[in-house]
Each structure stands twice: as C-alpha cells, then as structure tokens.
Amino acid sequence: MSFDDAMKWRTESLDLIIMDLLSKKQGTLKDDELLEMLRAMLREISTTELNKILMSLELRGKINVAMLKKGRVITLLKPKHGGPA
C-alpha cells in the first residue's frame, strides 16, 4: 500500500455506512453480504475491522447480531420512543 492510499480519509464513518446499508436492505443483512458490499465500496476492510464495528453498534443498541448455522445475520433495531414517565 502506498503512502497516498494510507492517507485517504473516508468521508463517512463505517458505522454510518453500515447503518445506511442495513436501512436500504429492509434492516437485515447476512455478515458475508455486508462484508462483500463494504469491500465493493471501500476495497480494504478486514473481517476483524467489521467485527469491531458490529460489536460497537450492538453495544450501543443500534443493531442486533444473531448467529446462524452458517454465518450471522445483522438486524437494524428500531429506535425506542420513550414517553414521559
């Protein structure tokens, strides 16, 4: 990788890109489909980097990641509307 490639900045953070892709796919994607879409857009993203972002989004309550027999399914969570207590 050249110095110029290393210095390129993404205009959006990966978590926002992932949230946008999920919303465009009716809120559900398999992890391998998501990784393929991200690699088509960004070229270089590792499985480790994707896992860190997914974990962060899940801990913040934005998505749910569930295990399947083969792979995982990522689901966009709808925001909870809290009323007055």
C-alpha positions as a printed NumPy array, in Angstrom:
array([[  0.   ,   0.   ,   0.   ],
       [  1.386,   3.382,  -0.971],
       [  1.593,   6.408,   1.3  ],
       [ -1.184,   8.111,  -0.7  ],
       [ -3.507,   5.13 ,  -0.167],
       [ -2.808,   5.149,   3.555],
       [ -3.596,   8.864,   3.795],
       [ -7.029,   8.708,   2.134],
       [ -9.818,   9.659,   4.505],
       [-13.288,   8.232,   4.45 ],
       [-15.979,  10.865,   4.16 ],
       [-18.349,   8.844,   6.369],
       [-17.586,   6.618,   9.309],
       [-18.033,   2.903,   8.757],
       [-20.77 ,   2.636,  11.362],
       [-22.883,   5.182,   9.459],
       [-22.237,   3.374,   6.177],
       [-23.293,   0.057,   7.748],
       [-26.452,   1.606,   9.224],
       [-27.296,   3.085,   5.807],
       [-26.749,  -0.245,   4.016],
       [-28.951,  -2.023,   6.553],
       [-31.749,   0.508,   6.172],
       [-31.619,   0.153,   2.377],
       [-31.933,  -3.652,   2.701],
       [-35.08 ,  -3.561,   4.854],
       [-32.992,  -3.716,   8.025],
       [-31.46 ,  -7.188,   7.637],
       [-28.254,  -8.478,   6.048],
       [-26.042, -11.521,   6.438],
       [-22.498, -10.746,   7.555],
       [-20.908, -12.095,   4.36 ],
       [-23.259,  -9.962,   2.221],
       [-22.4  ,  -6.881,   4.27 ],
       [-18.664,  -7.547,   4.005],
       [-18.96 ,  -8.01 ,   0.225],
       [-20.882,  -4.717,  -0.112],
       [-18.349,  -2.85 ,   2.023],
       [-15.405,  -4.271,   0.073],
       [-17.053,  -3.166,  -3.184],
       [-17.377,   0.358,  -1.777],
       [-14.177,   0.698,   0.247],
       [-11.922,  -2.042,  -1.143],
       [ -9.94 ,  -2.636,   2.031],
       [-11.853,  -3.743,   5.102],
       [-10.924,  -6.754,   7.16 ],
       [-13.25 ,  -9.164,   8.903],
       [-11.671,  -8.068,  12.192],
       [-12.442,  -4.408,  11.488],
       [-16.033,  -5.282,  10.561],
       [-16.452,  -7.341,  13.734],
       [-15.257,  -4.432,  15.902],
       [-17.727,  -2.05 ,  14.275],
       [-20.599,  -4.54 ,  14.568],
       [-19.798,  -5.093,  18.244],
       [-19.748,  -1.35 ,  18.871],
       [-23.096,  -0.871,  17.105],
       [-24.626,  -3.771,  19.023],
       [-23.387,  -2.465,  22.377],
       [-24.9  ,   0.943,  21.569],
       [-28.258,  -0.714,  20.822],
       [-28.28 ,   0.158,  17.12 ],
       [-28.207,  -3.392,  15.706],
       [-28.643,  -6.998,  16.75 ],
       [-26.257,  -9.714,  15.561],
       [-27.567, -13.29 ,  15.708],
       [-25.719, -16.5  ,  14.886],
       [-27.   , -18.772,  12.141],
       [-25.818, -22.246,  11.169],
       [-23.615, -20.568,   8.574],
       [-22.599, -17.023,   9.43 ],
       [-24.504, -14.284,  11.195],
       [-27.493, -12.096,  10.468],
       [-27.359,  -8.398,  11.313],
       [-30.641,  -6.635,  12.054],
       [-31.192,  -2.898,  12.359],
       [-33.068,  -2.099,  15.572],
       [-35.835,   0.462,  15.522],
       [-35.363,   3.352,  17.952],
       [-37.436,   3.138,  21.097],
       [-39.741,   6.087,  21.608],
       [-39.768,   6.793,  25.294],
       [-42.684,   8.792,  26.543],
       [-42.895,  10.733,  29.769],
       [-42.526,   8.561,  32.82 ]])
